[in-house]
Amino acid sequence: MLASPEVGLYRPRMGFPRPSPRSRRSRQCRPAPCPNLALAAVALVALSWPEPARAQELGNDRTVAELEALNRSRQDLLEWLILGAGALGTCLAVVLVYHAARVRAQRAASESEQRYRALFQTSVVPTLVIDLETRTVVDLNEPARSLCGTPRGSAPVDLAELEPEWVRIALCRLFESDTGDEAALDDCWIERSGGLRWTEIRGSKVAVDGRRCCLVSVRDTTATRVLEEAQRRQDKLASLGNLAGGIAHDFNNALTAILGHIALAREGDSAEREQVLAIAEQAAIGAQRLTAQLLAFAKGGKPVRRTVEVGKLLREAVAAAGAGSNLTIRVEIADDLRPAQLDSAQVHQVVNNLVANAAQAAGAGGELLVRATNFRGEPATAEPNGGKEWVRIDFVDDGPGIPEEARAHVFDPYFGTQAGSGGLGLASAYAICNHHGGTLTFESRPGAGATFSAFFPASTAPVSEIEPPPPADPSGGGNILVLEDEPLVQSVLRRMLARWGFTVETVTDGRIAVRRYREQLEAGEPFDLLIMDLTIPNGMGGRQAIAEILAHDPDARAIVASGYSDDPTMAHYREAGFVAALAKPFQRADLANVLNAVLPQARLEPRGDAKLDDD
């Protein structure tokens, strides 16, 4: 029911009670309101709350229901006031935190700008700030102003009008390239004068006064590059000088032995002649090994590879290299060692060179461990990472190690850390490993020995069976055409083949060889075999000649003989149309083995119809 007017409830407005005169008097006697909004709300409600005695007086005029409604209304008001005060306090706290963060950010930005300005102005490298939209230079530090001739306080300069010319070209080339937020460009171009200009540019995108700009430093590195190139040329000349001097020394020793023993053979009796000629032959074989190392180092003869059992090959090579050495050599082969496609002769050379290097380093009584394992990872760092599979062969010696100053020259030709230790050994071993698709690395600490590691790609192909060597002397009979421009080599081949009963004809140019083969083919008596030099100066070589001959007679058989083992034809001779390859210098037994392998097929296989042209 509705309350009587005496009740004093403000029904139209929030249900506030009408204060009684007594309550107004008591309110005047109370302290000032609390500054805290929540406490003030509690105090406001408390002041209007009827005391027990007052409630007793009012009880006669009011019903219990009216008092309960009044209490509920005041409780709701108190709850809303408390919630409002809490929300207001939270908002004030958020505002204060935001304000503090903003002040800190402004302070950090100011400090960053001060640092940037200090670095920008004190940098000794010419540095420019370029507007990316207008391509104008909006600021320069002092070195850049001195370089570009721009006074302080001048208007922004368009990039296309910037001086000197090389700065303008360098910056334009930078912006033409898509470098992202960070730019690093070492550039080179030919100037109008014909000289090379090298520049080094570093840049980073920044915001300046709300504009997208690029902070760019530019340096002219032409003088530095010229000095570096001169130093590289000097180092190359020094290396070539060591190489030439070492080659001359080794070849002079070999030639002295050969010429001296030949002279002794001429003057001695028959019993002594055989002995001194054998010594001269050994000296010539030593010179042959030197040329093989030279070719491997200079252009790297393409390896003639086949899939081999690495463990077996390694044991044979170590046994041959360690014969007569003062080293104690241990060989450890992993049981699951993978096969690899290797040129056995070149791998023998690598092993021989590394064993000889260990013997020189460790000295008499030294020890060498040769260990072969499987490796999966990056050879350059020797860190296994699950990458490509390799066969790794370590040569671990107990020598004094490699000095720090010598590490950069370990694989230089004729460089050594000890007297008499320089040569082509490590240089040629490094080249051979590279030409097999692998590499040669080393680790060393002074006083703790050295470890050289040869890496070769592992293979999944089956191991090739080694065929037994054929008889030493081929059975004679047949016509052989020899293409060779060197008279001494012609003489040797003619005499060797004639002793085995062959009819030999020699020519000095591939065109003559093609003509003579066609003439014999038309006469019905084609040559049984051709031995062709790969390179003929100022003439047609064997590769082009055999291509023309095979166009006339697909059954023609030819052996390529060359001293250029780096030529791909020597490794892939069948693709060029040859049936065998013979590397110079070769011995009588090498020629005999090749002839025995080729001639039986030429005699047993029927010849097809020859293709004859009308011209």
TABELGI-V928251 format. One record per backbone hydrogen bond with DSSP energy under -1.0 kcal/mol. CO is the residue of the C=O (numbers start at 1). NH is the residue of the N-H. Records with the same first field share a line. If there is no record, write none. Layout:
CO: NH / NH
This chain:
4: 7
8: 18
9: 11
10: 15
13: 16
16: 10
20: 24
21: 25
22: 26
23: 27
24: 28
25: 29
36: 40
37: 41
38: 42
39: 43
40: 44
41: 45
42: 46
43: 47
51: 55
52: 56
53: 57
54: 58
55: 59
58: 62
63: 67
64: 68
65: 69
66: 70
67: 71
68: 72
69: 73
70: 74
71: 75
72: 76
73: 77
74: 78
75: 79
76: 80
77: 81
78: 82
79: 83
80: 84
81: 85
82: 86
83: 87
84: 88
85: 89
86: 90
87: 91
88: 92
89: 93
90: 94
91: 95
92: 96
93: 97
94: 98
95: 99
96: 100
97: 101
98: 102
99: 103
100: 104
101: 105
102: 106
103: 107
104: 108
105: 109
106: 110
107: 111
108: 112
109: 113
110: 114
111: 115
112: 116
113: 117
114: 118
115: 119
116: 120
117: 121
118: 122
119: 123
126: 218
127: 141
128: 216
129: 138 / 139
130: 214
131: 135
135: 159
136: 131
137: 157
139: 129
141: 145
142: 146
143: 147
144: 148
145: 149 / 150
151: 154
157: 137
158: 161
159: 162
164: 168
165: 169
166: 170
167: 171
168: 172
169: 173
170: 174
171: 175
172: 176
177: 179
181: 205
183: 203
185: 201
187: 199
189: 197
191: 194
195: 191
197: 189
198: 221
199: 187
200: 219
201: 185
202: 217
203: 183
204: 215
206: 213
208: 211
211: 208
212: 132
213: 206
214: 130
215: 204
216: 128
217: 202
219: 200
221: 225
222: 226
223: 227
224: 228
225: 229
226: 230
227: 231
228: 232
229: 233
230: 234
231: 235
232: 236
233: 237
234: 238
235: 239
236: 240
237: 241
238: 242
239: 243
240: 244
241: 245
242: 246
243: 247
244: 248
245: 249
246: 250
247: 251
248: 252
249: 253
250: 254
251: 255
252: 256
253: 257
254: 258
255: 259
256: 260
257: 261
258: 262
259: 263
260: 264
261: 265
262: 266
263: 267
264: 268
269: 273
270: 274
272: 276
273: 277
274: 278
275: 279
276: 280
277: 281
278: 282
279: 283
280: 284
281: 285
282: 286
283: 287
284: 288
285: 289
286: 290
287: 291
288: 292
289: 293
290: 294
291: 295
292: 296
293: 297
294: 298
295: 299 / 300
303: 305
306: 342
307: 464
308: 340
309: 313
310: 314
311: 315
312: 316
313: 317
314: 318
315: 319
316: 320
317: 321
318: 322
322: 325
326: 365
328: 368
330: 370
332: 372
334: 337
339: 459
340: 308
342: 306
343: 347
344: 348
345: 349
346: 350
347: 351
348: 352
349: 353
350: 354
351: 355
352: 356
353: 357
354: 358
355: 359
356: 360
357: 361
358: 362
359: 363
363: 366
366: 328
367: 398
368: 330
369: 396
370: 332
371: 394
372: 334
373: 392
375: 390
376: 386
378: 382
383: 378
388: 377
389: 458
390: 375
391: 456
392: 373
393: 454
394: 371
395: 452
396: 369
400: 447
403: 406
406: 409
409: 412
412: 415
418: 421
423: 414
424: 428
425: 429
426: 430
427: 431
428: 432
429: 433
430: 434
431: 435
433: 438
434: 437
439: 455
441: 453
443: 451
445: 448
449: 445
450: 397
451: 443
452: 395
453: 441
454: 393
455: 439
456: 391
478: 503
479: 528 / 529
480: 505
481: 531
482: 507
483: 533
486: 490
487: 491
488: 492
489: 493
490: 494
491: 495
492: 496
493: 497
494: 498
495: 499
497: 502
498: 501
503: 480
505: 482
507: 484
509: 513
510: 514
511: 515
512: 516
513: 517
514: 518
515: 519
516: 520
517: 521
518: 522
519: 523
520: 525
521: 524
529: 481
530: 559
531: 483
532: 561
533: 542
536: 539
540: 510
541: 545
542: 546
543: 547
544: 548
545: 549
546: 550
547: 551
549: 553
552: 611
553: 556
557: 530
558: 579
559: 532
560: 582
561: 534
562: 584
563: 565
564: 567
565: 302
567: 570
568: 572
573: 578
574: 577
580: 560
582: 562
587: 591
588: 592
589: 593
590: 594
591: 595
592: 596
593: 597
594: 598
595: 599
598: 602
599: 603
600: 604
601: 605
